[in-house]
Amino acid sequence: MPSPDSQPPSPDPRWLQLSPDDNVGVATRTLEAGQSIVVEGRPVTLPERIPTGHKVAIRPIAAGEKVKKYGAPIGSATCAIGPGEYVHTHNLQSDYLPTYTRDHAAPG
């Protein structure tokens, strides 16, 4: 018998929501740009490729809003993120670790 805290599976097996409080899901396989996934009963077209294990927005996320995975905040959106968009270092500032890009390479 499932525990009261267990969640029903995502209706689309290509992504997984780890907690009902999450605003991102995890791609269970590589999702190609132009594909549609089902989020909350509606098709959402992906504007870009999302690699296996990476995050996809499953709800609108406002700039500055906390990004939630595992039911806990993992960072803040650096810009507005729409459902189906890839969530990664280009639009997410970690709350725990510095976020480095080629523009912020260490000197030396």
C-alpha positions in Angstrom: 0.0 0.0 0.0 1.5 3.4 -0.9 2.3 5.8 1.8 0.2 9.0 2.3 3.1 11.1 1.1 3.6 9.2 -2.2 2.7 11.0 -5.3 0.8 9.7 -8.3 3.0 9.2 -11.3 3.3 12.0 -13.9 0.8 11.3 -16.7 3.7 11.8 -19.1 6.5 9.3 -18.5 9.1 11.5 -20.2 9.3 13.7 -17.1 9.0 13.3 -13.4 7.7 15.6 -10.7 9.5 14.8 -7.4 7.2 16.7 -5.1 3.7 18.4 -5.6 5.3 21.7 -4.5 7.9 21.6 -7.3 7.7 24.0 -10.2 10.2 22.0 -12.2 10.2 18.4 -13.4 13.1 16.1 -14.3 13.5 14.8 -17.9 13.5 11.0 -17.7 15.0 10.9 -21.2 16.4 13.5 -23.6 13.5 15.8 -24.8 14.1 17.4 -28.2 13.1 21.0 -29.2 9.7 21.0 -30.8 8.4 18.0 -28.9 5.3 18.3 -26.7 5.0 17.0 -23.2 1.8 16.8 -21.2 1.8 19.1 -18.1 -1.3 19.2 -15.9 -3.3 17.7 -18.7 -2.2 20.1 -21.4 0.4 19.8 -24.1 3.4 22.0 -23.8 5.8 22.4 -26.7 9.5 22.5 -25.7 11.4 25.5 -27.2 14.8 23.8 -26.7 16.5 20.4 -26.1 16.4 19.2 -22.5 19.0 16.5 -21.7 18.1 13.4 -19.6 18.1 14.3 -15.8 17.9 18.0 -16.4 15.1 20.3 -15.3 12.0 21.5 -17.2 9.6 24.2 -16.0 6.2 22.7 -15.4 4.6 26.0 -14.2 5.4 29.6 -15.0 8.3 30.9 -12.8 8.7 34.6 -12.4 12.0 36.3 -12.3 13.3 36.2 -8.7 10.9 33.4 -7.8 12.4 30.3 -6.0 12.8 27.3 -8.2 11.6 24.2 -6.3 12.8 20.6 -6.7 12.4 17.9 -4.2 9.9 20.2 -2.5 12.6 22.6 -1.5 14.1 25.7 -3.1 17.2 25.1 -5.1 17.8 28.5 -6.5 16.1 31.6 -7.9 15.0 32.3 -11.5 17.2 35.0 -13.1 14.4 35.8 -15.6 10.8 34.7 -16.3 10.7 31.0 -17.3 7.7 29.5 -19.1 6.3 26.0 -18.9 8.4 23.7 -21.0 11.5 25.8 -20.8 14.9 24.3 -19.9 15.9 25.3 -16.4 19.7 25.5 -15.9 22.5 27.9 -15.2 21.4 30.3 -18.0 18.2 31.1 -16.1 18.8 29.8 -12.5 21.0 31.3 -9.8 21.9 28.6 -7.2 21.1 29.5 -3.6 23.9 27.2 -2.4 26.9 27.5 -4.8 28.3 30.1 -7.0 27.1 29.9 -10.6 29.9 30.1 -13.1 29.7 30.7 -16.8 32.3 31.4 -19.5 31.6 35.1 -18.8 32.6 34.7 -15.2 35.6 32.5 -15.6 38.2 32.5 -12.9 41.2 34.7 -13.6 44.5 33.1 -14.4 
